[in-house]
Amino acid sequence: MSREQSFMNVLDAAAKVQWNVAMILEAKAVEVEKARNWIMNHVHGGSFESHEKMLSEPLDIHEQLVEVIDGLTKLQSGFNSNLKAVLTSDEDESGSDDGGFDGLFSGSFDLEDSEK
């Protein structure tokens, strides 16, 4: 297997993992929306024994959300390092300084209409 094919396999695997993460997050969003609706309809100030308990429950939920976000950040950081490895290797082979994008970012970028 050539080096280029190996890099393509790495990128393909990363894309599949990203898609799976997106599906997981979508399912999580649906689950959280259902939980939110239930909480809004069934949980009231009188549902808690004390004011302290009423504050600690949402804090526990927020702590879990922070852990999920932290995990996603670490996952994306790993993807970033994989992509950097592929692009750095490709840049070394091509000898260009545009990150291996074959001049995609080396030219001028004009948003004006070219017909004028």
Biopython code that builds the backbone (N, CA, C, O; Angstrom):
import numpy as np
from Bio.PDB.StructureBuilder import StructureBuilder

atoms = [
    (1, "MET", "N", (0.844, -1.170, 0.000)),
    (1, "MET", "CA", (0.000, 0.000, 0.000)),
    (1, "MET", "C", (0.895, 1.241, 0.000)),
    (1, "MET", "O", (1.834, 1.352, 0.789)),
    (2, "SER", "N", (0.584, 2.157, -0.892)),
    (2, "SER", "CA", (1.396, 3.368, -1.007)),
    (2, "SER", "C", (1.130, 4.306, 0.167)),
    (2, "SER", "O", (0.136, 4.178, 0.882)),
    (3, "ARG", "N", (2.030, 5.229, 0.336)),
    (3, "ARG", "CA", (1.898, 6.201, 1.421)),
    (3, "ARG", "C", (0.654, 7.063, 1.215)),
    (3, "ARG", "O", (-0.061, 7.381, 2.165)),
    (4, "GLU", "N", (0.412, 7.431, -0.029)),
    (4, "GLU", "CA", (-0.767, 8.242, -0.342)),
    (4, "GLU", "C", (-2.049, 7.493, 0.002)),
    (4, "GLU", "O", (-2.984, 8.071, 0.555)),
    (5, "GLN", "N", (-2.089, 6.207, -0.328)),
    (5, "GLN", "CA", (-3.268, 5.398, -0.018)),
    (5, "GLN", "C", (-3.445, 5.267, 1.489)),
    (5, "GLN", "O", (-4.573, 5.276, 1.982)),
    (6, "SER", "N", (-2.352, 5.148, 2.219)),
    (6, "SER", "CA", (-2.431, 5.080, 3.682)),
    (6, "SER", "C", (-3.016, 6.366, 4.251)),
    (6, "SER", "O", (-3.858, 6.328, 5.149)),
    (7, "PHE", "N", (-2.570, 7.500, 3.729)),
    (7, "PHE", "CA", (-3.110, 8.780, 4.187)),
    (7, "PHE", "C", (-4.590, 8.904, 3.847)),
    (7, "PHE", "O", (-5.373, 9.422, 4.642)),
    (8, "MET", "N", (-4.966, 8.430, 2.673)),
    (8, "MET", "CA", (-6.382, 8.470, 2.294)),
    (8, "MET", "C", (-7.214, 7.600, 3.225)),
    (8, "MET", "O", (-8.337, 7.963, 3.573)),
    (9, "ASN", "N", (-6.671, 6.449, 3.635)),
    (9, "ASN", "CA", (-7.375, 5.592, 4.586)),
    (9, "ASN", "C", (-7.533, 6.277, 5.937)),
    (9, "ASN", "O", (-8.578, 6.160, 6.577)),
    (10, "VAL", "N", (-6.491, 6.994, 6.374)),
    (10, "VAL", "CA", (-6.567, 7.729, 7.642)),
    (10, "VAL", "C", (-7.650, 8.796, 7.560)),
    (10, "VAL", "O", (-8.457, 8.936, 8.479)),
    (11, "LEU", "N", (-7.670, 9.545, 6.467)),
    (11, "LEU", "CA", (-8.679, 10.590, 6.303)),
    (11, "LEU", "C", (-10.082, 10.009, 6.199)),
    (11, "LEU", "O", (-11.030, 10.579, 6.740)),
    (12, "ASP", "N", (-10.223, 8.884, 5.511)),
    (12, "ASP", "CA", (-11.526, 8.232, 5.395)),
    (12, "ASP", "C", (-12.016, 7.768, 6.758)),
    (12, "ASP", "O", (-13.185, 7.950, 7.096)),
    (13, "ALA", "N", (-11.129, 7.172, 7.537)),
    (13, "ALA", "CA", (-11.505, 6.724, 8.881)),
    (13, "ALA", "C", (-11.888, 7.907, 9.762)),
    (13, "ALA", "O", (-12.849, 7.827, 10.527)),
    (14, "ALA", "N", (-11.146, 8.998, 9.658)),
    (14, "ALA", "CA", (-11.461, 10.194, 10.449)),
    (14, "ALA", "C", (-12.823, 10.757, 10.057)),
    (14, "ALA", "O", (-13.588, 11.189, 10.920)),
    (15, "ALA", "N", (-13.129, 10.754, 8.766)),
    (15, "ALA", "CA", (-14.428, 11.248, 8.308)),
    (15, "ALA", "C", (-15.562, 10.372, 8.824)),
    (15, "ALA", "O", (-16.617, 10.880, 9.206)),
    (16, "LYS", "N", (-15.350, 9.060, 8.838)),
    (16, "LYS", "CA", (-16.382, 8.151, 9.347)),
    (16, "LYS", "C", (-16.598, 8.349, 10.846)),
    (16, "LYS", "O", (-17.733, 8.322, 11.322)),
    (17, "VAL", "N", (-15.518, 8.546, 11.582)),
    (17, "VAL", "CA", (-15.647, 8.783, 13.023)),
    (17, "VAL", "C", (-16.378, 10.099, 13.263)),
    (17, "VAL", "O", (-17.231, 10.181, 14.146)),
    (18, "GLN", "N", (-16.051, 11.125, 12.486)),
    (18, "GLN", "CA", (-16.728, 12.417, 12.626)),
    (18, "GLN", "C", (-18.226, 12.260, 12.372)),
    (18, "GLN", "O", (-19.042, 12.834, 13.094)),
    (19, "TRP", "N", (-18.586, 11.492, 11.359)),
    (19, "TRP", "CA", (-19.996, 11.271, 11.052)),
    (19, "TRP", "C", (-20.681, 10.554, 12.210)),
    (19, "TRP", "O", (-21.795, 10.913, 12.593)),
    (20, "ASN", "N", (-20.017, 9.537, 12.771)),
    (20, "ASN", "CA", (-20.597, 8.817, 13.904)),
    (20, "ASN", "C", (-20.749, 9.721, 15.121)),
    (20, "ASN", "O", (-21.746, 9.630, 15.836)),
    (21, "VAL", "N", (-19.781, 10.584, 15.363)),
    (21, "VAL", "CA", (-19.887, 11.537, 16.472)),
    (21, "VAL", "C", (-21.081, 12.463, 16.237)),
    (21, "VAL", "O", (-21.819, 12.774, 17.171)),
    (22, "ALA", "N", (-21.268, 12.898, 15.003)),
    (22, "ALA", "CA", (-22.408, 13.759, 14.688)),
    (22, "ALA", "C", (-23.728, 13.043, 14.951)),
    (22, "ALA", "O", (-24.668, 13.648, 15.468)),
    (23, "MET", "N", (-23.807, 11.768, 14.600)),
    (23, "MET", "CA", (-25.030, 11.002, 14.850)),
    (23, "MET", "C", (-25.285, 10.833, 16.352)),
    (23, "MET", "O", (-26.425, 10.917, 16.809)),
    (24, "ILE", "N", (-24.221, 10.596, 17.105)),
    (24, "ILE", "CA", (-24.346, 10.461, 18.556)),
    (24, "ILE", "C", (-24.834, 11.772, 19.160)),
    (24, "ILE", "O", (-25.719, 11.776, 20.015)),
    (25, "LEU", "N", (-24.257, 12.879, 18.716)),
    (25, "LEU", "CA", (-24.662, 14.183, 19.241)),
    (25, "LEU", "C", (-26.105, 14.510, 18.870)),
    (25, "LEU", "O", (-26.831, 15.112, 19.661)),
    (26, "GLU", "N", (-26.515, 14.120, 17.682)),
    (26, "GLU", "CA", (-27.897, 14.351, 17.280)),
    (26, "GLU", "C", (-28.855, 13.558, 18.165)),
    (26, "GLU", "O", (-29.881, 14.084, 18.597)),
    (27, "ALA", "N", (-28.527, 12.303, 18.434)),
    (27, "ALA", "CA", (-29.357, 11.486, 19.315)),
    (27, "ALA", "C", (-29.366, 12.052, 20.730)),
    (27, "ALA", "O", (-30.402, 12.053, 21.394)),
    (28, "LYS", "N", (-28.223, 12.531, 21.188)),
    (28, "LYS", "CA", (-28.125, 13.141, 22.513)),
    (28, "LYS", "C", (-29.010, 14.384, 22.598)),
    (28, "LYS", "O", (-29.670, 14.615, 23.611)),
    (29, "ALA", "N", (-29.020, 15.180, 21.531)),
    (29, "ALA", "CA", (-29.838, 16.391, 21.513)),
    (29, "ALA", "C", (-31.323, 16.056, 21.616)),
    (29, "ALA", "O", (-32.067, 16.739, 22.321)),
    (30, "VAL", "N", (-31.754, 15.015, 20.920)),
    (30, "VAL", "CA", (-33.152, 14.589, 20.996)),
    (30, "VAL", "C", (-33.475, 14.116, 22.409)),
    (30, "VAL", "O", (-34.528, 14.448, 22.955)),
    (31, "GLU", "N", (-32.571, 13.344, 22.997)),
    (31, "GLU", "CA", (-32.763, 12.841, 24.358)),
    (31, "GLU", "C", (-32.847, 13.990, 25.365)),
    (31, "GLU", "O", (-33.704, 13.982, 26.249)),
    (32, "VAL", "N", (-31.974, 14.959, 25.234)),
    (32, "VAL", "CA", (-31.959, 16.092, 26.161)),
    (32, "VAL", "C", (-33.216, 16.942, 25.992)),
    (32, "VAL", "O", (-33.751, 17.456, 26.975)),
    (33, "GLU", "N", (-33.684, 17.093, 24.776)),
    (33, "GLU", "CA", (-34.905, 17.862, 24.543)),
    (33, "GLU", "C", (-36.102, 17.192, 25.215)),
    (33, "GLU", "O", (-36.947, 17.871, 25.798)),
    (34, "LYS", "N", (-36.178, 15.864, 25.134)),
    (34, "LYS", "CA", (-37.256, 15.141, 25.813)),
    (34, "LYS", "C", (-37.161, 15.311, 27.324)),
    (34, "LYS", "O", (-38.170, 15.522, 27.996)),
    (35, "ALA", "N", (-35.945, 15.219, 27.856)),
    (35, "ALA", "CA", (-35.748, 15.395, 29.297)),
    (35, "ALA", "C", (-36.118, 16.813, 29.720)),
    (35, "ALA", "O", (-36.738, 17.012, 30.764)),
    (36, "ARG", "N", (-35.741, 17.792, 28.914)),
    (36, "ARG", "CA", (-36.078, 19.183, 29.226)),
    (36, "ARG", "C", (-37.583, 19.382, 29.279)),
    (36, "ARG", "O", (-38.098, 20.023, 30.195)),
    (37, "ASN", "N", (-38.292, 18.832, 28.292)),
    (37, "ASN", "CA", (-39.748, 18.965, 28.277)),
    (37, "ASN", "C", (-40.374, 18.313, 29.502)),
    (37, "ASN", "O", (-41.301, 18.869, 30.091)),
    (38, "TRP", "N", (-39.880, 17.145, 29.891)),
    (38, "TRP", "CA", (-40.418, 16.468, 31.073)),
    (38, "TRP", "C", (-40.153, 17.298, 32.327)),
    (38, "TRP", "O", (-41.038, 17.473, 33.164)),
    (39, "ILE", "N", (-38.936, 17.804, 32.448)),
    (39, "ILE", "CA", (-38.577, 18.594, 33.630)),
    (39, "ILE", "C", (-39.427, 19.858, 33.703)),
    (39, "ILE", "O", (-39.899, 20.226, 34.779)),
    (40, "MET", "N", (-39.624, 20.518, 32.578)),
    (40, "MET", "CA", (-40.420, 21.748, 32.569)),
    (40, "MET", "C", (-41.861, 21.496, 32.997)),
    (40, "MET", "O", (-42.491, 22.378, 33.580)),
    (41, "ASN", "N", (-42.389, 20.316, 32.720)),
    (41, "ASN", "CA", (-43.782, 20.009, 33.048)),
    (41, "ASN", "C", (-43.967, 19.361, 34.412)),
    (41, "ASN", "O", (-45.062, 19.433, 34.971)),
    (42, "HIS", "N", (-42.929, 18.724, 34.973)),
    (42, "HIS", "CA", (-43.118, 17.943, 36.188)),
    (42, "HIS", "C", (-42.308, 18.401, 37.394)),
    (42, "HIS", "O", (-42.670, 18.073, 38.524)),
    (43, "VAL", "N", (-41.251, 19.128, 37.199)),
    (43, "VAL", "CA", (-40.397, 19.521, 38.318)),
    (43, "VAL", "C", (-40.653, 20.995, 38.638)),
    (43, "VAL", "O", (-40.535, 21.869, 37.779)),
    (44, "HIS", "N", (-41.005, 21.241, 39.894)),
    (44, "HIS", "CA", (-41.285, 22.595, 40.360)),
    (44, "HIS", "C", (-40.493, 22.845, 41.632)),
    (44, "HIS", "O", (-39.867, 21.932, 42.171)),
    (45, "GLY", "N", (-40.522, 24.072, 42.106)),
    (45, "GLY", "CA", (-39.799, 24.434, 43.322)),
    (45, "GLY", "C", (-40.175, 23.571, 44.511)),
    (45, "GLY", "O", (-39.327, 23.289, 45.357)),
    (46, "GLY", "N", (-41.426, 23.147, 44.594)),
    (46, "GLY", "CA", (-41.877, 22.308, 45.703)),
    (46, "GLY", "C", (-41.417, 20.866, 45.604)),
    (46, "GLY", "O", (-41.627, 20.093, 46.538)),
    (47, "SER", "N", (-40.798, 20.485, 44.504)),
    (47, "SER", "CA", (-40.336, 19.111, 44.312)),
    (47, "SER", "C", (-39.064, 18.810, 45.089)),
    (47, "SER", "O", (-38.673, 17.649, 45.212)),
    (48, "PHE", "N", (-38.417, 19.837, 45.612)),
    (48, "PHE", "CA", (-37.139, 19.663, 46.299)),
    (48, "PHE", "C", (-37.308, 19.882, 47.792)),
    (48, "PHE", "O", (-38.150, 20.660, 48.239)),
    (49, "GLU", "N", (-36.478, 19.170, 48.555)),
    (49, "GLU", "CA", (-36.532, 19.253, 50.010)),
    (49, "GLU", "C", (-36.046, 20.602, 50.521)),
    (49, "GLU", "O", (-36.609, 21.163, 51.462)),
    (50, "SER", "N", (-35.002, 21.113, 49.894)),
    (50, "SER", "CA", (-34.424, 22.375, 50.347)),
    (50, "SER", "C", (-33.930, 23.180, 49.147)),
    (50, "SER", "O", (-33.846, 22.687, 48.022)),
    (51, "HIS", "N", (-33.611, 24.424, 49.435)),
    (51, "HIS", "CA", (-33.083, 25.296, 48.385)),
    (51, "HIS", "C", (-31.727, 24.785, 47.899)),
    (51, "HIS", "O", (-31.399, 24.891, 46.717)),
    (52, "GLU", "N", (-30.948, 24.233, 48.824)),
    (52, "GLU", "CA", (-29.633, 23.689, 48.473)),
    (52, "GLU", "C", (-29.770, 22.536, 47.481)),
    (52, "GLU", "O", (-29.013, 22.451, 46.513)),
    (53, "LYS", "N", (-30.730, 21.657, 47.721)),
    (53, "LYS", "CA", (-30.972, 20.522, 46.827)),
    (53, "LYS", "C", (-31.447, 21.016, 45.454)),
    (53, "LYS", "O", (-31.090, 20.452, 44.420)),
    (54, "MET", "N", (-32.251, 22.071, 45.466)),
    (54, "MET", "CA", (-32.765, 22.628, 44.224)),
    (54, "MET", "C", (-31.628, 23.208, 43.369)),
    (54, "MET", "O", (-31.709, 23.192, 42.141)),
    (55, "LEU", "N", (-30.591, 23.710, 43.999)),
    (55, "LEU", "CA", (-29.446, 24.245, 43.265)),
    (55, "LEU", "C", (-28.448, 23.165, 42.866)),
    (55, "LEU", "O", (-27.798, 23.275, 41.827)),
    (56, "SER", "N", (-28.321, 22.118, 43.689)),
    (56, "SER", "CA", (-27.307, 21.099, 43.418)),
    (56, "SER", "C", (-27.674, 20.196, 42.238)),
    (56, "SER", "O", (-26.789, 19.745, 41.512)),
    (57, "GLU", "N", (-28.951, 19.932, 42.039)),
    (57, "GLU", "CA", (-29.367, 19.062, 40.928)),
    (57, "GLU", "C", (-28.994, 19.651, 39.559)),
    (57, "GLU", "O", (-28.385, 18.949, 38.752)),
    (58, "PRO", "N", (-29.334, 20.905, 39.274)),
    (58, "PRO", "CA", (-28.912, 21.471, 37.980)),
    (58, "PRO", "C", (-27.393, 21.552, 37.838)),
    (58, "PRO", "O", (-26.866, 21.400, 36.735)),
    (59, "LEU", "N", (-26.692, 21.788, 38.936)),
    (59, "LEU", "CA", (-25.232, 21.846, 38.866)),
    (59, "LEU", "C", (-24.649, 20.494, 38.479)),
    (59, "LEU", "O", (-23.662, 20.432, 37.747)),
    (60, "ASP", "N", (-25.251, 19.412, 38.963)),
    (60, "ASP", "CA", (-24.798, 18.071, 38.577)),
    (60, "ASP", "C", (-24.995, 17.841, 37.073)),
    (60, "ASP", "O", (-24.130, 17.276, 36.404)),
    (61, "ILE", "N", (-26.126, 18.281, 36.564)),
    (61, "ILE", "CA", (-26.404, 18.129, 35.135)),
    (61, "ILE", "C", (-25.415, 18.954, 34.317)),
    (61, "ILE", "O", (-24.901, 18.487, 33.301)),
    (62, "HIS", "N", (-25.154, 20.169, 34.758)),
    (62, "HIS", "CA", (-24.215, 21.027, 34.033)),
    (62, "HIS", "C", (-22.805, 20.449, 34.077)),
    (62, "HIS", "O", (-22.052, 20.578, 33.112)),
    (63, "GLU", "N", (-22.447, 19.820, 35.178)),
    (63, "GLU", "CA", (-21.127, 19.189, 35.278)),
    (63, "GLU", "C", (-20.989, 18.068, 34.251)),
    (63, "GLU", "O", (-19.933, 17.908, 33.638)),
    (64, "GLN", "N", (-22.056, 17.295, 34.067)),
    (64, "GLN", "CA", (-22.030, 16.233, 33.068)),
    (64, "GLN", "C", (-21.879, 16.811, 31.662)),
    (64, "GLN", "O", (-21.146, 16.264, 30.837)),
    (65, "LEU", "N", (-22.569, 17.909, 31.395)),
    (65, "LEU", "CA", (-22.457, 18.541, 30.080)),
    (65, "LEU", "C", (-21.049, 19.066, 29.830)),
    (65, "LEU", "O", (-20.535, 18.965, 28.716)),
    (66, "VAL", "N", (-20.429, 19.622, 30.855)),
    (66, "VAL", "CA", (-19.054, 20.100, 30.718)),
    (66, "VAL", "C", (-18.118, 18.934, 30.418)),
    (66, "VAL", "O", (-17.192, 19.080, 29.621)),
    (67, "GLU", "N", (-18.344, 17.780, 31.041)),
    (67, "GLU", "CA", (-17.521, 16.599, 30.773)),
    (67, "GLU", "C", (-17.688, 16.134, 29.326)),
    (67, "GLU", "O", (-16.712, 15.740, 28.687)),
    (68, "VAL", "N", (-18.915, 16.177, 28.807)),
    (68, "VAL", "CA", (-19.159, 15.795, 27.413)),
    (68, "VAL", "C", (-18.428, 16.749, 26.472)),
    (68, "VAL", "O", (-17.784, 16.313, 25.518)),
    (69, "ILE", "N", (-18.526, 18.041, 26.738)),
    (69, "ILE", "CA", (-17.851, 19.033, 25.897)),
    (69, "ILE", "C", (-16.340, 18.855, 25.969)),
    (69, "ILE", "O", (-15.652, 18.973, 24.955)),
    (70, "ASP", "N", (-15.819, 18.572, 27.163)),
    (70, "ASP", "CA", (-14.382, 18.339, 27.317)),
    (70, "ASP", "C", (-13.942, 17.114, 26.514)),
    (70, "ASP", "O", (-12.898, 17.135, 25.862)),
    (71, "GLY", "N", (-14.741, 16.053, 26.563)),
    (71, "GLY", "CA", (-14.422, 14.852, 25.790)),
    (71, "GLY", "C", (-14.431, 15.118, 24.294)),
    (71, "GLY", "O", (-13.564, 14.633, 23.568)),
    (72, "LEU", "N", (-15.413, 15.890, 23.830)),
    (72, "LEU", "CA", (-15.469, 16.230, 22.406)),
    (72, "LEU", "C", (-14.284, 17.095, 21.993)),
    (72, "LEU", "O", (-13.759, 16.954, 20.889)),
    (73, "THR", "N", (-13.871, 17.984, 22.880)),
    (73, "THR", "CA", (-12.708, 18.822, 22.582)),
    (73, "THR", "C", (-11.456, 17.974, 22.438)),
    (73, "THR", "O", (-10.650, 18.203, 21.536)),
    (74, "LYS", "N", (-11.287, 16.998, 23.317)),
    (74, "LYS", "CA", (-10.127, 16.106, 23.230)),
    (74, "LYS", "C", (-10.183, 15.265, 21.957)),
    (74, "LYS", "O", (-9.158, 15.042, 21.313)),
    (75, "LEU", "N", (-11.373, 14.801, 21.597)),
    (75, "LEU", "CA", (-11.545, 14.016, 20.378)),
    (75, "LEU", "C", (-11.179, 14.849, 19.148)),
    (75, "LEU", "O", (-10.470, 14.372, 18.262)),
    (76, "GLN", "N", (-11.660, 16.082, 19.095)),
    (76, "GLN", "CA", (-11.353, 16.953, 17.967)),
    (76, "GLN", "C", (-9.869, 17.303, 17.922)),
    (76, "GLN", "O", (-9.298, 17.464, 16.843)),
    (77, "SER", "N", (-9.253, 17.418, 19.078)),
    (77, "SER", "CA", (-7.814, 17.675, 19.127)),
    (77, "SER", "C", (-7.041, 16.502, 18.519)),
    (77, "SER", "O", (-6.053, 16.702, 17.813)),
    (78, "GLY", "N", (-7.496, 15.285, 18.798)),
    (78, "GLY", "CA", (-6.880, 14.104, 18.196)),
    (78, "GLY", "C", (-7.039, 14.090, 16.686)),
    (78, "GLY", "O", (-6.095, 13.773, 15.963)),
    (79, "PHE", "N", (-8.242, 14.437, 16.201)),
    (79, "PHE", "CA", (-8.456, 14.522, 14.758)),
    (79, "PHE", "C", (-7.553, 15.581, 14.142)),
    (79, "PHE", "O", (-7.010, 15.401, 13.052)),
    (80, "ASN", "N", (-7.404, 16.678, 14.854)),
    (80, "ASN", "CA", (-6.549, 17.763, 14.372)),
    (80, "ASN", "C", (-5.106, 17.288, 14.208)),
    (80, "ASN", "O", (-4.462, 17.594, 13.205)),
    (81, "SER", "N", (-4.604, 16.549, 15.178)),
    (81, "SER", "CA", (-3.220, 16.073, 15.078)),
    (81, "SER", "C", (-3.063, 15.070, 13.933)),
    (81, "SER", "O", (-2.029, 15.056, 13.265)),
    (82, "ASN", "N", (-4.088, 14.224, 13.696)),
    (82, "ASN", "CA", (-4.032, 13.294, 12.563)),
    (82, "ASN", "C", (-4.012, 14.049, 11.240)),
    (82, "ASN", "O", (-3.242, 13.716, 10.339)),
    (83, "LEU", "N", (-4.856, 15.062, 11.129)),
    (83, "LEU", "CA", (-4.903, 15.840, 9.898)),
    (83, "LEU", "C", (-3.601, 16.601, 9.684)),
    (83, "LEU", "O", (-3.123, 16.708, 8.555)),
    (84, "LYS", "N", (-3.029, 17.126, 10.751)),
    (84, "LYS", "CA", (-1.743, 17.815, 10.634)),
    (84, "LYS", "C", (-0.662, 16.857, 10.143)),
    (84, "LYS", "O", (0.181, 17.233, 9.328)),
    (85, "ALA", "N", (-0.684, 15.618, 10.638)),
    (85, "ALA", "CA", (0.314, 14.635, 10.214)),
    (85, "ALA", "C", (0.189, 14.352, 8.721)),
    (85, "ALA", "O", (1.195, 14.259, 8.017)),
    (86, "VAL", "N", (-1.035, 14.218, 8.241)),
    (86, "VAL", "CA", (-1.246, 13.954, 6.819)),
    (86, "VAL", "C", (-0.829, 15.161, 5.991)),
    (86, "VAL", "O", (-0.134, 15.014, 4.986)),
    (87, "LEU", "N", (-1.245, 16.345, 6.403)),
    (87, "LEU", "CA", (-0.924, 17.547, 5.627)),
    (87, "LEU", "C", (0.554, 17.876, 5.670)),
    (87, "LEU", "O", (1.121, 18.312, 4.668)),
    (88, "THR", "N", (1.188, 17.673, 6.816)),
    (88, "THR", "CA", (2.618, 17.943, 6.928)),
    (88, "THR", "C", (3.402, 17.002, 6.029)),
    (88, "THR", "O", (4.346, 17.426, 5.362)),
    (89, "SER", "N", (3.025, 15.733, 6.005)),
    (89, "SER", "CA", (3.709, 14.768, 5.144)),
    (89, "SER", "C", (3.504, 15.119, 3.684)),
    (89, "SER", "O", (4.437, 15.032, 2.885)),
    (90, "ASP", "N", (2.297, 15.514, 3.333)),
    (90, "ASP", "CA", (1.993, 15.883, 1.956)),
    (90, "ASP", "C", (2.757, 17.141, 1.562)),
    (90, "ASP", "O", (3.231, 17.251, 0.431)),
    (91, "GLU", "N", (2.879, 18.080, 2.477)),
    (91, "GLU", "CA", (3.614, 19.317, 2.215)),
    (91, "GLU", "C", (5.090, 19.025, 1.997)),
    (91, "GLU", "O", (5.721, 19.611, 1.116)),
    (92, "ASP", "N", (5.642, 18.118, 2.799)),
    (92, "ASP", "CA", (7.048, 17.760, 2.653)),
    (92, "ASP", "C", (7.322, 17.153, 1.283)),
    (92, "ASP", "O", (8.354, 17.422, 0.668)),
    (93, "GLU", "N", (6.377, 16.324, 0.806)),
    (93, "GLU", "CA", (6.563, 15.685, -0.488)),
    (93, "GLU", "C", (6.428, 16.674, -1.635)),
    (93, "GLU", "O", (7.192, 16.613, -2.598)),
    (94, "SER", "N", (5.459, 17.589, -1.541)),
    (94, "SER", "CA", (5.220, 18.502, -2.656)),
    (94, "SER", "C", (6.174, 19.681, -2.661)),
    (94, "SER", "O", (6.402, 20.292, -3.705)),
    (95, "GLY", "N", (6.735, 20.006, -1.505)),
    (95, "GLY", "CA", (7.678, 21.110, -1.417)),
    (95, "GLY", "C", (7.011, 22.469, -1.433)),
    (95, "GLY", "O", (7.692, 23.491, -1.518)),
    (96, "SER", "N", (5.693, 22.497, -1.352)),
    (96, "SER", "CA", (5.000, 23.785, -1.358)),
    (96, "SER", "C", (4.761, 24.243, 0.065)),
    (96, "SER", "O", (4.901, 23.476, 1.019)),
    (97, "ASP", "N", (4.394, 25.522, 0.189)),
    (97, "ASP", "CA", (4.161, 26.061, 1.523)),
    (97, "ASP", "C", (2.691, 26.367, 1.773)),
    (97, "ASP", "O", (2.367, 27.133, 2.680)),
    (98, "ASP", "N", (1.791, 25.775, 0.976)),
    (98, "ASP", "CA", (0.368, 26.041, 1.160)),
    (98, "ASP", "C", (-0.354, 24.889, 1.848)),
    (98, "ASP", "O", (-1.572, 24.770, 1.715)),
    (99, "GLY", "N", (0.349, 24.052, 2.568)),
    (99, "GLY", "CA", (-0.280, 22.977, 3.318)),
    (99, "GLY", "C", (-0.684, 21.796, 2.472)),
    (99, "GLY", "O", (-1.496, 20.985, 2.917)),
    (100, "GLY", "N", (-0.153, 21.661, 1.268)),
    (100, "GLY", "CA", (-0.489, 20.523, 0.438)),
    (100, "GLY", "C", (-1.813, 20.651, -0.281)),
    (100, "GLY", "O", (-2.394, 19.645, -0.687)),
    (101, "PHE", "N", (-2.306, 21.881, -0.448)),
    (101, "PHE", "CA", (-3.580, 22.067, -1.117)),
    (101, "PHE", "C", (-3.412, 22.479, -2.575)),
    (101, "PHE", "O", (-4.335, 23.034, -3.172)),
    (102, "ASP", "N", (-2.236, 22.212, -3.157)),
    (102, "ASP", "CA", (-1.963, 22.466, -4.575)),
    (102, "ASP", "C", (-2.316, 23.891, -4.993)),
    (102, "ASP", "O", (-2.960, 24.095, -6.023)),
    (103, "GLY", "N", (-1.904, 24.864, -4.210)),
    (103, "GLY", "CA", (-2.103, 26.261, -4.574)),
    (103, "GLY", "C", (-3.466, 26.820, -4.253)),
    (103, "GLY", "O", (-3.763, 27.952, -4.634)),
    (104, "LEU", "N", (-4.299, 26.078, -3.574)),
    (104, "LEU", "CA", (-5.645, 26.538, -3.273)),
    (104, "LEU", "C", (-5.630, 27.821, -2.455)),
    (104, "LEU", "O", (-6.463, 28.701, -2.674)),
    (105, "PHE", "N", (-4.699, 27.939, -1.519)),
    (105, "PHE", "CA", (-4.657, 29.100, -0.648)),
    (105, "PHE", "C", (-3.535, 30.072, -0.997)),
    (105, "PHE", "O", (-3.329, 31.044, -0.269)),
    (106, "SER", "N", (-2.818, 29.848, -2.064)),
    (106, "SER", "CA", (-1.685, 30.712, -2.374)),
    (106, "SER", "C", (-2.068, 31.893, -3.251)),
    (106, "SER", "O", (-1.328, 32.875, -3.293)),
    (107, "GLY", "N", (-3.191, 31.838, -3.952)),
    (107, "GLY", "CA", (-3.602, 32.921, -4.832)),
    (107, "GLY", "C", (-4.399, 33.971, -4.092)),
    (107, "GLY", "O", (-4.678, 33.850, -2.899)),
    (108, "SER", "N", (-4.762, 35.019, -4.840)),
    (108, "SER", "CA", (-5.576, 36.067, -4.224)),
    (108, "SER", "C", (-7.015, 35.587, -4.142)),
    (108, "SER", "O", (-7.465, 34.769, -4.945)),
    (109, "PHE", "N", (-7.715, 36.105, -3.169)),
    (109, "PHE", "CA", (-9.097, 35.707, -2.934)),
    (109, "PHE", "C", (-9.953, 36.947, -3.085)),
    (109, "PHE", "O", (-9.916, 37.832, -2.230)),
    (110, "ASP", "N", (-10.724, 37.027, -4.159)),
    (110, "ASP", "CA", (-11.506, 38.211, -4.460)),
    (110, "ASP", "C", (-12.977, 37.845, -4.443)),
    (110, "ASP", "O", (-13.403, 36.931, -5.150)),
    (111, "LEU", "N", (-13.760, 38.558, -3.634)),
    (111, "LEU", "CA", (-15.187, 38.287, -3.544)),
    (111, "LEU", "C", (-16.006, 39.110, -4.533)),
    (111, "LEU", "O", (-17.218, 38.918, -4.633)),
    (112, "GLU", "N", (-15.377, 40.014, -5.257)),
    (112, "GLU", "CA", (-16.104, 40.854, -6.197)),
    (112, "GLU", "C", (-16.485, 40.062, -7.436)),
    (112, "GLU", "O", (-15.851, 39.064, -7.776)),
    (113, "ASP", "N", (-17.522, 40.523, -8.096)),
    (113, "ASP", "CA", (-17.998, 39.881, -9.315)),
    (113, "ASP", "C", (-16.956, 40.055, -10.418)),
    (113, "ASP", "O", (-16.530, 41.178, -10.690)),
    (114, "SER", "N", (-16.546, 38.974, -11.049)),
    (114, "SER", "CA", (-15.481, 39.027, -12.051)),
    (114, "SER", "C", (-15.960, 39.568, -13.394)),
    (114, "SER", "O", (-15.131, 39.891, -14.245)),
    (115, "GLU", "N", (-17.281, 39.678, -13.616)),
    (115, "GLU", "CA", (-17.810, 40.157, -14.885)),
    (115, "GLU", "C", (-17.745, 41.671, -15.010)),
    (115, "GLU", "O", (-17.848, 42.188, -16.122)),
    (116, "LYS", "N", (-17.580, 42.391, -13.932)),
    (116, "LYS", "CA", (-17.577, 43.858, -13.955)),
    (116, "LYS", "C", (-16.289, 44.403, -14.469)),
    (116, "LYS", "O", (-16.123, 45.620, -14.552)),
]
sb = StructureBuilder()
sb.init_structure("model")
sb.init_model(0)
sb.init_chain("A")
sb.init_seg("    ")
for serial, (resi, resn, name, xyz) in enumerate(atoms, 1):
    if name == "N":
        sb.init_residue(resn, " ", resi, " ")
    sb.init_atom(name, np.array(xyz, "f"), 0.0, 1.0, " ", f" {name:<3s}", serial, name[0])
structure = sb.get_structure()
